[in-house]
Amino acid sequence: MHIDSMSFAADLTTAADAAARCEADGYDAIWTGETTHDPFLACLLGAQATHRVTVGTAVAIAFARSPMTVANSAYDLAQLSEGRFVLGLGTQVKPHITKRFSMPWSDPAARMREFVLALRAIWATWHDGAALEFRGEYYTHTLMTPFFAPARHEYGPPPVMVAGVGSMMTKVAGEVADGFHFHPFTTADYLRDVTLPALLEGRRRGGADTLDGFTIAGPTFACAGRDEDELSSAIAGTKQQIAFYASTEAYRGVLEHHGWGDLQPELARLTKQGRWSEMKDAIDDEVLRAFAPVGDVDTVARELHARWSPVAGRISPYTTYDPPPELRTELLGALRSHA
């Protein structure tokens, strides 16, 4: 199982140095999401500062862009990283797409499927010389003159990973993508019982019978501390982040899988009332431990391997409580020792 980092691009002014440190520390990949910074710019900085690690978006918001703009950025990054870039795409939820990005929203699974197919058609034009003739329900790309076509490069288009939680999007990932990013708000049980069967169904739609060669990766809560104060801080921070995710209707299925479906509307009510600091109190220890191993560094490392190595090829320890840098280093070392 590969051990990756999600933490290099919190600040673009230091992203290059942070990426180089991640590589020197021994991480296998560095990923960045789309929160406060453009993820493609962050990946450019990360790729320029490293030589070995995979560099990828986990995730870039597909529906905030068109397939053509994403195709350009990803094809350039594949070249500039010398083949180390991976394009991870996600949908975001409807309010963010319509109210933050002012973009259309409809049929997210069908739209994502078409988005990825459009990307592949565009790259086939640039890389293989195919005529651009993509006509879909949501996207149409039929014009590509030589002036606007990037030069073919030796590394080719990057792998595409799709993120999802529900079964419909997961099936799309299995059908048209090269890998799947699971959301941090998931459990190993949910991944085994719900996600893997949906991925396999999607793979069969795409003509494959197994998950061989298909990457499954994602961030996993890791609630570690070396003393009582560190562990208390880790528990509080992890409960707060679990509560934030659990308040979202789109993620209720994960709670329902464990019999905790009523927790979602309770937390949603607190968000609407602005009672953010109280949300963590709704997350009891049973819920916490379903999402996150809790304990000292070695205990957490052993449990992360036990939970995730049967179902995922890569994980990124997800520490939402801003642990000291040396704790991150110790956790990475412990994960390596249990590999």
C-alpha positions in Angstrom: 0.0 0.0 0.0 1.4 3.4 -1.0 1.5 6.2 1.6 0.7 9.6 0.2 0.4 13.2 1.5 -2.5 15.6 1.1 -0.8 18.6 2.9 1.7 20.2 0.6 -0.3 23.0 -1.0 -2.1 24.8 1.9 0.0 27.9 1.2 1.2 28.4 -2.4 4.1 30.6 -1.3 5.6 27.5 0.5 4.1 24.8 -1.7 7.3 24.0 -3.6 9.3 23.6 -0.4 6.6 21.5 1.2 6.5 19.3 -1.9 10.2 18.7 -1.8 10.0 17.9 1.9 7.2 15.3 1.3 9.4 13.7 -1.3 12.5 13.7 1.0 10.4 12.3 3.9 9.5 9.3 1.7 5.9 9.8 0.6 4.9 8.1 -2.6 2.6 10.9 -3.9 1.5 14.4 -3.1 -2.1 15.4 -3.8 -4.0 18.7 -3.6 -7.6 19.5 -3.5 -9.5 22.5 -4.7 -10.3 24.6 -1.7 -8.5 28.0 -1.4 -6.2 27.6 -4.3 -6.2 26.5 -8.0 -5.2 22.9 -7.8 -3.4 22.9 -11.2 -1.2 25.8 -10.1 -0.3 23.9 -6.9 0.5 20.8 -8.9 2.8 22.8 -11.2 4.7 24.0 -8.2 4.8 20.5 -6.7 6.0 18.9 -9.9 8.8 21.5 -10.4 10.1 20.9 -6.9 10.2 17.1 -7.0 11.6 14.3 -9.2 10.1 11.0 -7.9 6.6 11.3 -6.4 3.3 11.2 -8.2 1.7 14.6 -8.2 -2.1 14.9 -8.6 -5.4 16.7 -8.0 -7.6 15.1 -5.4 -9.7 16.7 -6.6 -10.2 19.4 -9.2 -13.8 20.4 -9.6 -14.8 19.2 -13.0 -18.1 21.1 -13.2 -16.5 24.4 -12.5 -14.7 24.1 -15.9 -15.2 22.7 -19.4 -13.5 19.5 -20.6 -11.3 21.6 -22.9 -9.8 23.8 -20.2 -9.2 20.7 -18.0 -7.7 18.8 -21.0 -5.2 21.7 -21.6 -4.1 22.0 -18.0 -3.8 18.2 -17.5 -1.9 17.6 -20.8 0.6 20.3 -19.9 1.1 19.0 -16.4 1.7 15.5 -17.8 4.5 16.9 -19.8 6.0 19.2 -17.2 5.9 16.4 -14.6 7.5 13.9 -17.0 4.5 11.6 -16.7 4.0 11.9 -12.9 0.8 13.9 -13.0 -2.6 12.2 -12.2 -5.8 14.1 -12.9 -8.4 13.5 -10.1 -11.9 14.9 -10.8 -14.8 15.5 -8.5 -18.2 17.1 -8.8 -18.7 19.1 -5.7 -22.3 19.5 -4.5 -25.0 21.5 -6.3 -25.0 24.7 -4.2 -21.3 25.2 -4.8 -21.5 24.6 -8.5 -24.5 26.9 -9.0 -23.9 29.5 -6.3 -20.1 29.6 -6.0 -19.0 28.8 -9.5 -22.1 30.0 -11.3 -22.1 26.9 -13.5 -24.9 24.5 -14.6 -25.9 21.4 -12.5 -27.8 18.4 -13.7 -27.4 14.6 -13.6 -24.0 14.6 -12.0 -23.1 11.0 -12.7 -24.1 11.2 -16.4 -22.4 14.5 -16.7 -19.2 13.3 -15.2 -19.2 10.2 -17.4 -19.5 12.5 -20.5 -16.9 14.9 -19.1 -14.3 12.1 -18.9 -15.2 10.8 -22.4 -14.8 14.3 -23.8 -11.4 14.6 -22.2 -10.3 11.4 -23.9 -11.6 12.6 -27.2 -9.7 15.8 -27.0 -6.5 14.1 -26.0 -6.9 11.6 -28.8 -6.9 14.6 -31.2 -3.8 16.1 -29.7 -1.8 12.9 -29.0 -3.0 10.5 -31.7 -4.1 12.9 -34.5 -7.8 11.8 -34.4 -10.4 14.1 -35.7 -12.2 16.0 -32.9 -15.9 15.0 -33.2 -17.3 14.7 -29.7 -21.1 15.3 -29.5 -22.8 14.6 -26.1 -25.8 15.7 -24.2 -23.8 18.1 -22.0 -20.6 18.8 -23.9 -19.8 19.2 -27.6 -16.3 19.6 -28.9 -15.9 19.6 -32.7 -13.4 22.4 -33.5 -9.6 22.1 -33.1 -7.4 24.0 -35.5 -3.6 23.5 -35.5 -3.0 26.9 -34.0 -4.8 25.8 -30.8 -3.6 22.2 -30.6 -0.8 21.5 -28.1 2.2 19.7 -29.5 2.2 16.0 -29.0 4.6 15.0 -26.2 6.2 11.7 -25.2 4.3 11.3 -21.9 0.8 11.3 -23.3 -2.4 12.1 -21.5 -2.4 11.6 -17.7 -4.4 8.9 -15.9 -7.9 10.1 -14.8 -9.4 9.3 -11.4 -12.9 10.2 -10.4 -14.1 10.8 -6.9 -17.4 9.7 -5.5 -19.4 8.5 -2.5 -22.7 7.3 -3.9 -23.0 4.2 -6.1 -24.0 6.0 -9.3 -20.8 8.1 -9.4 -18.8 5.1 -8.3 -20.0 3.1 -11.2 -19.1 5.9 -13.6 -15.6 5.9 -12.1 -15.3 2.2 -12.7 -16.5 2.5 -16.3 -14.6 5.4 -17.7 -11.7 6.3 -15.3 -8.4 4.8 -14.4 -8.9 5.0 -10.7 -11.2 6.1 -7.9 -10.7 8.6 -5.1 -12.8 7.8 -2.1 -13.9 10.6 0.1 -12.4 11.0 3.6 -16.0 10.6 4.9 -16.0 6.9 4.3 -15.2 3.7 6.2 -13.4 0.6 5.2 -16.7 -1.3 5.7 -18.5 1.1 3.4 -15.7 0.8 0.8 -15.8 -3.0 0.9 -19.6 -3.4 1.0 -20.8 -0.6 -1.2 -17.9 1.0 -3.2 -16.1 -2.0 -4.5 -19.2 -3.8 -5.9 -20.2 -0.5 -7.6 -16.7 -0.1 -9.1 -16.8 -3.7 -10.4 -20.2 -3.1 -12.0 -18.8 0.0 -13.7 -15.7 -1.9 -14.8 -17.9 -4.5 -16.5 -19.8 -1.8 -18.3 -16.4 -0.6 -19.6 -15.4 -4.1 -20.7 -13.2 -5.2 -17.8 -13.9 -8.0 -15.4 -11.7 -7.1 -12.5 -10.2 -4.2 -10.7 -6.7 -5.2 -11.8 -4.7 -2.1 -12.8 -7.4 0.2 -11.4 -6.2 2.6 -8.6 -8.2 3.1 -5.4 -6.9 5.9 -3.2 -8.1 8.4 -0.7 -7.5 10.3 2.6 -8.2 8.4 5.8 -8.8 9.9 9.2 -5.9 9.2 11.5 -6.4 10.2 15.2 -3.0 9.9 16.8 -1.2 11.5 19.7 2.0 10.9 21.6 0.6 12.1 25.0 -2.8 12.9 26.5 -2.8 16.5 25.3 -2.0 15.6 21.7 -4.6 12.8 21.6 -7.2 15.1 23.1 -6.6 17.7 20.5 -6.6 15.0 17.8 -10.0 13.6 19.0 -11.6 17.1 19.1 -10.3 18.0 15.6 -11.3 14.7 14.1 -14.8 14.8 15.6 -15.3 18.3 14.3 -14.4 17.3 10.7 -16.5 14.1 10.8 -19.4 16.2 12.0 -18.9 18.7 9.2 -19.0 16.0 6.5 -21.9 14.2 8.2 -24.1 17.3 8.0 -24.2 17.0 4.2 -27.2 15.2 2.7 -25.1 13.7 -0.1 -23.0 11.7 2.4 -25.9 10.4 4.4 -25.6 6.9 2.8 -22.3 6.3 4.6 -24.0 7.0 8.0 -27.0 4.8 7.0 -24.8 1.9 6.2 -23.8 1.9 9.8 -27.3 2.6 11.2 -26.6 6.3 12.0 -28.8 8.0 9.3 -30.6 10.2 11.9 -27.3 11.9 12.7 -27.3 13.8 9.4 -30.4 15.9 9.8 -29.4 16.7 13.4 -26.0 18.0 12.3 -27.6 19.8 9.3 -29.8 21.7 11.8 -26.8 22.8 13.8 -25.1 24.2 10.6 -28.2 26.2 9.7 -28.3 27.6 13.2 -24.6 28.5 13.0 -23.7 26.3 16.0 -20.5 25.0 14.4 -18.6 24.5 17.6 -21.3 22.2 19.0 -21.3 19.8 16.1 -18.4 17.7 17.4 -20.4 16.8 20.5 -22.8 14.9 18.4 -20.1 12.5 17.3 -19.7 9.8 20.0 -16.7 7.5 20.3 -18.4 4.7 18.3 -18.8 6.9 15.3 -15.4 8.4 15.7 -13.7 5.0 15.8 -15.6 3.8 12.7 -14.0 6.6 10.7 -10.6 6.9 12.5 -8.2 4.7 14.4 -7.5 6.3 17.7 -4.4 6.0 19.9 -0.6 6.3 19.9 1.3 6.5 16.6 2.1 2.8 16.3 -1.4 1.8 17.2 -2.9 4.1 14.6 -0.4 3.0 11.9 -1.1 -0.7 12.5 -4.9 -0.1 12.4 -4.7 1.9 9.2 -2.9 -0.9 7.5 -5.3 -3.5 8.8 -8.3 -1.5 7.7 -7.3 -0.2 4.3 -4.7 -2.5 2.8 -7.3 -5.1 1.8 -9.4 -2.5 -0.1 -7.2 0.4 -1.2 -3.8 0.7 -3.0 -3.0 4.1 -1.6 -4.0 6.1 1.4 -3.2 9.6 2.7 -3.3 10.0 6.5 -5.9 12.7 7.1 -5.0 14.7 10.2 -7.5 17.6 10.6 -6.1 18.8 13.9 -2.8 20.3 12.7 -0.4 17.9 14.5 3.2 18.9 15.1 5.5 18.1 12.1 7.4 15.5 14.0 4.1 13.6 14.7 3.5 13.4 11.0 7.0 12.1 10.4 6.6 9.5 13.1 3.3 8.4 11.7 4.8 8.0 8.2 7.7 6.0 9.7 5.3 3.7 11.6 3.2 3.2 8.5 6.3 2.2 6.5 7.4 -0.2 9.2 4.0 -2.0 9.0 4.0 -2.2 5.2 
